């Protein structure tokens, strides 16, 4: 490939990325103003000043836009969070920190995160082709970081595939989130997080008599 062709490809990719960010910005603006359910894909296309068909080339549904927006937000903080996780003494502390931070975000934007986690769960339980395209971002790197740090301290077993452990991290987190949405007014975050962290660390093995 010539340098001219490479430069042309680079310009095209930058143009696509700018358009994608414009779509996300337009959608999140409309979601805040009109509500997610009330906002149509047609309205998002109009706000972003693109054709409806172009919008569908980037995002098939509204939830995919929300997922990308939140994933980008989490990715932007990844270095800061990883630095904090590295300073913590053990896996339990890291899990509690991440779960607590995410719950705080959920409480701030209940409507947006409800759609996000529903979409994440759907992606996690879909065929691998779909999951690879939508799932390995956002929460996934946080789970991986916690697992690698825990394995380095011999707190987490290293004979399982990393993807399996990262998926377990997300499923346990989903359990906390589900408790919140089941009864937001009576939800007590710290006890719920403690129970879920115990589940991640020890599974469902009961206490045995000694």
C-alpha positions as semicolon CSV with decimal commas, in nm:
position;residue;x (nm);y (nm);z (nm)
1;X;0,000;0,000;0,000
2;X;0,139;0,342;-0,094
3;X;0,167;0,624;0,158
4;X;-0,103;0,811;-0,033
5;X;-0,342;0,517;-0,006
6;X;-0,259;0,477;0,362
7;X;-0,326;0,845;0,423
8;X;-0,659;0,817;0,240
9;X;-0,761;0,517;0,452
10;X;-0,663;0,706;0,766
11;X;-0,877;1,005;0,666
12;X;-1,173;0,778;0,601
13;X;-1,136;0,613;0,941
14;X;-1,111;0,951;1,114
15;X;-1,422;1,067;0,932
16;X;-1,609;0,753;1,041
17;X;-1,497;0,800;1,400
18;X;-1,610;1,165;1,402
19;X;-1,947;1,062;1,262
20;X;-1,984;0,790;1,525
21;X;-1,909;1,036;1,804
22;X;-2,160;1,280;1,656
23;X;-2,424;1,008;1,663
24;X;-2,348;0,922;2,025
25;X;-2,355;1,289;2,128
26;X;-2,685;1,348;1,949
27;X;-2,846;1,037;2,095
28;X;-2,741;1,105;2,453
29;X;-2,869;1,462;2,420
30;X;-3,209;1,337;2,305
31;X;-3,220;1,067;2,572
32;X;-3,166;1,329;2,843
33;X;-3,420;1,567;2,693
34;X;-3,698;1,338;2,574
35;X;-3,632;1,003;2,741
36;X;-3,489;0,687;2,588
37;X;-3,816;0,516;2,503
38;X;-3,958;0,832;2,349
39;X;-3,653;0,889;2,126
40;X;-3,664;0,723;1,787
41;X;-3,379;0,624;1,560
42;X;-3,521;0,871;1,308
43;X;-3,490;1,152;1,561
44;X;-3,130;1,054;1,636
45;X;-3,043;1,055;1,265
46;X;-3,199;1,398;1,225
47;X;-3,020;1,538;1,529
48;X;-2,688;1,399;1,405
49;X;-2,761;1,533;1,055
50;X;-2,715;1,200;0,881
51;X;-2,936;0,966;0,680
52;X;-3,129;0,702;0,871
53;X;-2,956;0,429;0,670
54;X;-2,617;0,568;0,769
55;X;-2,716;0,556;1,136
56;X;-2,806;0,188;1,107
57;X;-2,464;0,121;0,954
58;X;-2,313;0,231;1,284
59;X;-2,571;0,118;1,538
60;X;-2,857;-0,129;1,484
61;X;-3,059;-0,016;1,789
62;X;-3,062;0,260;2,051
63;X;-2,922;0,029;2,318
64;X;-2,608;-0,020;2,109
65;X;-2,549;0,356;2,119
66;X;-2,590;0,359;2,496
67;X;-2,352;0,064;2,531
68;X;-2,086;0,238;2,325
69;X;-2,125;0,566;2,516
70;X;-2,088;0,399;2,856
71;X;-1,805;0,175;2,737
72;X;-1,615;0,481;2,617
73;X;-1,673;0,651;2,951
74;X;-1,541;0,348;3,139
75;X;-1,247;0,311;2,902
76;X;-1,154;0,676;2,954
77;X;-1,119;0,607;3,327
78;X;-0,950;0,270;3,290
79;X;-0,594;0,391;3,357
80;X;-0,705;0,581;3,667
81;X;-0,903;0,285;3,799
82;X;-0,628;0,037;3,722
83;X;-0,381;0,249;3,919
84;X;-0,617;0,242;4,217
85;X;-0,679;-0,131;4,181
86;X;-0,304;-0,197;4,175
87;X;-0,261;-0,018;4,508
88;X;-0,533;-0,220;4,682
89;X;-0,425;-0,511;4,902
90;X;-0,647;-0,790;4,771
91;X;-0,914;-0,905;4,528
92;X;-1,199;-0,846;4,770
93;X;-1,106;-0,478;4,803
94;X;-1,083;-0,440;4,424
95;X;-1,417;-0,604;4,360
96;X;-1,589;-0,394;4,626
97;X;-1,437;-0,074;4,483
98;X;-1,547;-0,143;4,125
99;X;-1,895;-0,264;4,219
100;X;-1,947;0,038;4,445
101;X;-1,833;0,284;4,176
102;X;-2,065;0,127;3,919
103;X;-2,362;0,131;4,155
104;X;-2,306;0,503;4,211
105;X;-2,320;0,557;3,835
106;X;-2,635;0,351;3,808
107;X;-2,804;0,559;4,077
108;X;-2,713;0,879;3,890
109;X;-2,854;0,763;3,553
110;X;-3,099;0,485;3,635
111;X;-3,274;0,491;3,297
112;X;-2,957;0,479;3,086
113;X;-2,789;0,204;3,284
114;X;-3,103;-0,009;3,287
115;X;-3,086;-0,020;2,907
116;X;-2,710;-0,069;2,915
117;X;-2,710;-0,371;3,144
118;X;-3,003;-0,531;2,964
119;X;-2,810;-0,496;2,639
120;X;-2,492;-0,629;2,799
121;X;-2,674;-0,932;2,931
122;X;-2,828;-0,997;2,592
123;X;-2,484;-0,969;2,430
124;X;-2,326;-1,201;2,685
125;X;-2,581;-1,472;2,620
126;X;-2,584;-1,437;2,242
127;X;-2,381;-1,630;1,987
128;X;-2,002;-1,572;1,996
129;X;-2,010;-1,372;1,673
130;X;-2,234;-1,106;1,828
131;X;-2,060;-1,115;2,167
132;X;-1,715;-1,055;2,022
133;X;-1,841;-0,744;1,850
134;X;-2,024;-0,584;2,142
135;X;-1,900;-0,736;2,465
136;X;-1,524;-0,714;2,497
137;X;-1,511;-0,354;2,612
138;X;-1,633;-0,136;2,896
139;X;-1,670;-0,365;3,197
140;X;-1,469;-0,649;3,051
141;X;-1,120;-0,490;3,090
142;X;-1,198;-0,408;3,453
143;X;-1,284;-0,769;3,522
144;X;-0,968;-0,882;3,346
145;X;-0,754;-0,642;3,548
146;X;-0,899;-0,763;3,879
147;X;-0,851;-1,126;3,778
148;X;-0,490;-1,082;3,666
149;X;-0,400;-0,897;3,984
150;X;-0,569;-1,165;4,193
151;X;-0,392;-1,443;4,007
152;X;-0,063;-1,268;4,070
153;X;-0,136;-1,288;4,442
154;X;-0,255;-1,650;4,418
155;X;-0,605;-1,545;4,527
156;X;-0,771;-1,651;4,201
157;X;-0,713;-1,985;4,030
158;X;-0,521;-1,969;3,703
159;X;-0,634;-2,297;3,547
160;X;-0,949;-2,149;3,391
161;X;-0,971;-1,947;3,067
162;X;-0,946;-1,572;3,136
163;X;-1,266;-1,513;2,939
164;X;-1,456;-1,748;3,170
165;X;-1,342;-1,562;3,480
166;X;-1,413;-1,221;3,324
167;X;-1,762;-1,337;3,230
168;X;-1,814;-1,456;3,587
169;X;-1,715;-1,111;3,711
170;X;-1,985;-0,955;3,494
171;X;-2,254;-1,205;3,585
172;X;-2,191;-1,149;3,956
173;X;-2,205;-0,773;3,901
174;X;-2,531;-0,818;3,711
175;X;-2,671;-0,984;4,023
176;X;-2,605;-0,669;4,226
177;X;-2,754;-0,449;3,957
178;X;-3,066;-0,667;3,938
179;X;-3,117;-0,628;4,312
180;X;-3,100;-0,252;4,272
181;X;-3,357;-0,237;3,995
182;X;-3,589;-0,480;4,174
183;X;-3,633;-0,236;4,461
184;X;-3,429;0,085;4,423
185;X;-3,582;0,259;4,724
186;X;-3,488;-0,015;4,971
187;X;-3,163;-0,120;4,808
188;X;-2,865;-0,120;5,045
189;X;-2,551;-0,122;4,830
190;X;-2,284;-0,233;5,074
191;X;-2,452;-0,551;5,204
192;X;-2,552;-0,643;4,847
193;X;-2,197;-0,590;4,722
194;X;-2,051;-0,788;5,012
195;X;-2,274;-1,085;4,931
196;X;-2,183;-1,071;4,563
197;X;-1,810;-1,040;4,634
198;X;-1,836;-1,346;4,860
199;X;-2,013;-1,531;4,580
200;X;-1,736;-1,445;4,335
201;X;-1,458;-1,540;4,575
202;X;-1,607;-1,856;4,727
203;X;-1,886;-1,974;4,497
204;X;-2,186;-2,144;4,655
205;X;-1,998;-2,383;4,883
206;X;-2,169;-2,398;5,220
207;X;-2,002;-2,385;5,559
208;X;-1,876;-2,717;5,680
209;X;-1,859;-2,834;6,037
210;X;-1,513;-2,884;6,183
